[in-house]
Amino acid sequence: MNYELNIGARKFKCTTIPIYRPEFGVVGAICINADVNYLADEVMNSRDRIEAFFKNFCRTDMQLDENILSKDEYAKALKGKRHFKDESV
């Protein structure tokens, strides 16, 4: 699934890549949201910047430091909430 998302002056290119296992079907997805303005204004200005961007973007030793849950849902997850319908917490 590929689409563009516009939020005011911000523009993002969004791509979702399904993770498929033959024995189970779709088991997850990887979402990539690229800031189009940053790519156009900063990255595409020179070959060195393009190479540096892709070298950083394609690293496999990164550590996820962004939370995809709201602050409330994140706090509940830390207390044991397992999914969005779990009301035990």
Secondary structure, 3 states (H helix, E strand, C coil): CEEEEEECCEEEEEEEEEEEECCCEEEEEEEEEEEHHHHHHCHHHCHHHHHHHHHHHCCCCCCCCCCCCCHHHHHHHHCCCCCCCCCCC
